[in-house]
Amino acid sequence: MTGILYGVGVGPGDPELVTVKAARLIAEADVVAYHSARHGRSNARACAAPYLREGQAEIRLMYPVTTETTDHPGGYRGALDDFYAGAAEELAEHLTAGRNVVLLAEGDPMFYSSYMHMHKRLRGRFECVVVPGVTSVSAAAAATGVPLVEADEVLTVLPGTLPEAELRRRLADTDAAAIMKLGRTFPTVRGALQGADRDGSARYVERASRPDERVLALADVTAADVPYFSTVLVPGRINAPAAPSVPRGEVVVVGLGPGDEAWTTPEVRHELSEATDIVGYRTYTDRVRPRPASACTPRTTGSRPSVPGTHWNSRPEAPGWRW
Ligand SMILES: C[S@@+](CC[C@H](N)C(=O)[O-])C[C@H]1O[C@@H](n2cnc3c(N)ncnc32)[C@H](O)[C@@H]1O
């Protein structure tokens, strides 16, 4: 009789977030397997450590590449395909010999996990059982303390590896978002959030549920320090924290009329009274003068006053800035 492959989700980091079922299966397994990057560490194994039993065989499936370049003839994709095929055969040997294998998956096995590559290769030959786990998105939302989606709100999960324009487009089209796979992608992700005007309410969550968990506003994140195990959450608008008020300007184009000040419309006068900077050809800006009572002082940019680009800096609340 052949063994069973269990794809077991072990949650986002805190071993207490491993489900009762996962803990039991880990303890009962003949063989416990896990993926790791070339550094050899495995977060999934760290989550499962309290539930491992003496004498269990362990298999570390070490990726030959992560984001590095490779000299494999098939490139990055070819190197991964070979690795997955070899790893599947290594597990298949144990399954064929009748041993039950638990393959640990950080978070949930069916949610951006390495487990699925083994599942797809082995499910036709062996019984494969998937045990769901707490995802990193759930743990990150818990860490922020802000409800992620409510009522009819739509949540979009985005890999940070997408191009900036694609991220921006999708952020503009959703109520809430979880952006995963950060690290070196962070500057792109931050750019997309700013471009979609969603940066103010976004929260960065690093190593959710672990002792070194951090939650930061986007503006407080140093891009060079962002690890892979971090996620950005944009809560739906119902619960989005008020964005820090970033003063944003606007450009208003006004026509002054054909000559006499009396021909300037009330609407244009209003806009001029609100403006903090007035820009235009000197011929025109000369026609827009603050009243003597105004605290606003015209400022000419550039070394030559005749350049077309005269700014008048004023404060909107300045007394006497009327027309
Ligand atoms: C390959 S995916 C694995 C997702 C995992 N299967 C799950 O269910 O959450 C890796 C990405 O998940 C996110 N992630 C995983 N664990 C995390 C944690 N503890 N805190 C924040 N983000 C995490 C990060 O965005 C990371 O780049």
The ligand as a Tripos MOL2 file, in Angstrom:
@<TRIPOS>MOLECULE
LIG
   27    29     1     0     0
SMALL
NO_CHARGES

@<TRIPOS>ATOM
      1 C1          5.2440   32.4360   -1.5000 C.3       1 LIG1
      2 S1          4.1090   33.4630   -0.6470 S.3       1 LIG1
      3 C2          3.4960   32.3500    0.5630 C.3       1 LIG1
      4 C3          2.1090   32.6990    1.0180 C.3       1 LIG1
      5 C4          1.5880   31.7050    2.0420 C.3       1 LIG1
      6 N1          1.3550   30.4100    1.4310 N.3       1 LIG1
      7 C5          0.3160   32.1790    2.7000 C.2       1 LIG1
      8 O1         -0.6600   31.4190    2.7490 O.co2     1 LIG1
      9 O2          0.2940   33.3020    3.2150 O.co2     1 LIG1
     10 C6          5.2300   34.4350    0.2740 C.3       1 LIG1
     11 C7          4.6830   35.8090    0.5680 C.3       1 LIG1
     12 O3          3.7040   35.7110    1.5860 O.3       1 LIG1
     13 C8          3.7730   36.8460    2.4180 C.3       1 LIG1
     14 N2          4.0570   36.3940    3.7970 N.ar      1 LIG1
     15 C9          4.2720   35.1480    4.2020 C.ar      1 LIG1
     16 N3          4.4160   35.1090    5.5440 N.ar      1 LIG1
     17 C10         4.2910   36.3660    5.9890 C.ar      1 LIG1
     18 C11         4.3070   36.9680    7.2700 C.ar      1 LIG1
     19 N4          4.5030   36.2460    8.3790 N.pl3     1 LIG1
     20 N5          4.1180   38.3060    7.3600 N.ar      1 LIG1
     21 C12         3.9000   39.0420    6.2550 C.ar      1 LIG1
     22 N6          3.8580   38.5230    5.0130 N.ar      1 LIG1
     23 C13         4.0610   37.2000    4.8840 C.ar      1 LIG1
     24 C14         4.8830   37.7350    1.9050 C.3       1 LIG1
     25 O4          4.3120   38.7100    1.0550 O.3       1 LIG1
     26 C15         5.7130   36.7670    1.1260 C.3       1 LIG1
     27 O5          6.4370   37.4330    0.1280 O.3       1 LIG1
@<TRIPOS>BOND
     1     1     2 1
     2     2     3 1
     3     2    10 1
     4     3     4 1
     5     4     5 1
     6     5     6 1
     7     5     7 1
     8     7     8 2
     9     7     9 1
    10    10    11 1
    11    11    12 1
    12    11    26 1
    13    12    13 1
    14    13    14 1
    15    13    24 1
    16    14    15 ar
    17    14    23 ar
    18    15    16 ar
    19    16    17 ar
    20    17    18 ar
    21    17    23 ar
    22    18    19 1
    23    18    20 ar
    24    20    21 ar
    25    21    22 ar
    26    22    23 ar
    27    24    25 1
    28    24    26 1
    29    26    27 1
@<TRIPOS>SUBSTRUCTURE
     1 LIG1         1 GROUP 0 **** ****
